[in-house]
Amino acid sequence: MHGLYLLWWVQERHVPPAMVAAILAAGDFALLLLEVPTGWLADRCGHRISLIVGSLVQVAGMLCCWLGQGISGLLAASVLVALGDAFRSGADEALLFRTCVALGRAADFQKLEARARAAQLAALVALVLAGGVIVSRWGFAAGWIAETVLCAIGLTIACAMGEPPSSGATAAGGDLQGPTASFDAHTLRSVLLLIVPAALLHGAASATSFLAQTAGDAEPAGMTMLVAAITLAEAVGSAVAIRVSTSTLRAQLVLAAAGGTSLVLASLMPAAFVIVVIVLSFLIGAAQPLRAAAIQQAASDRVRAQAASVAHACDMAVNLVALSIAGRWRSHRR
């Protein structure tokens, strides 16, 4: 349902586009508030446990998306999905990096993260296309059933994972001592400098994608193809990141500058808007694994999930503003 949930809310549930944007913004706001606390819990209680809890909540969120009635039901679904995302966010990157360290392959984290992200997004393209076929033939209910089953499979995979031993050290050899260690000044400064360019790029990609998906009287088949193209572009961006040898701040700034140039092009040439949406998706696909690698290299085991969660929280803050603006703009244009 990744490519069809906006149609579900707007056309099937008859929720105005501005309200849909507000509900999505509420979900982003909930995720913004939950990111760092759940990251702290993941670092204290275990990254595997956090993934399991997040996957379980995600199943509940999908059921609420399908069965929830009215604006309150959709709002509850959005918050549940945000809670599930918050528990998984950061914990997945921390678990992968710690596993790489345990296997003596810390330097390979960026390639593995980018490869996994590219594979995930490529699979999502296939699932989006399959979702369009399922909904066209058997209706939205069948699509939500399939979505819920896939989330349950994700829960099973999370339960099958193992928790690697803790090293307590950063990739650079530093260490944070004490059972309640948090960010030191250097780590916090490094993370903040790294997260802003990708966060701005993420907001631009989200807002333009929302505008593209809510334009006109779109049909499920056409919308499915658009979302598939956007997702595929992001997967290609992550695949390109596998070949990038640096994950420095300069790389993030270059990608953000390319995104800004694309937005200027869209304002000057409205006919190229869909192309710009796809380009922005490609850029965010490349930026995310590079940023994840840089953050994990700067953090220790005691704050890995928190560091990644701070980055994701910044993404959500920018998305909150960007989607609100996009929703208001779309309402005025109708």
ZIPERA-V114863 format. One record per helix or strand of 2 or more residues. SS is the DSSP state (H for helix, E for strand). FROM is the first residue (numbers start at 1). TO is the last residue. Records with the same first field share a line. If there is no record, write none. Layout:
BEGIN
SS = FROM-TO  FROM-TO
END
This chain:
BEGIN
H = 5-12  17-45  47-67  70-88  91-102  106-138  140-160  185-213  220-243  249-268  270-298  301-333
END
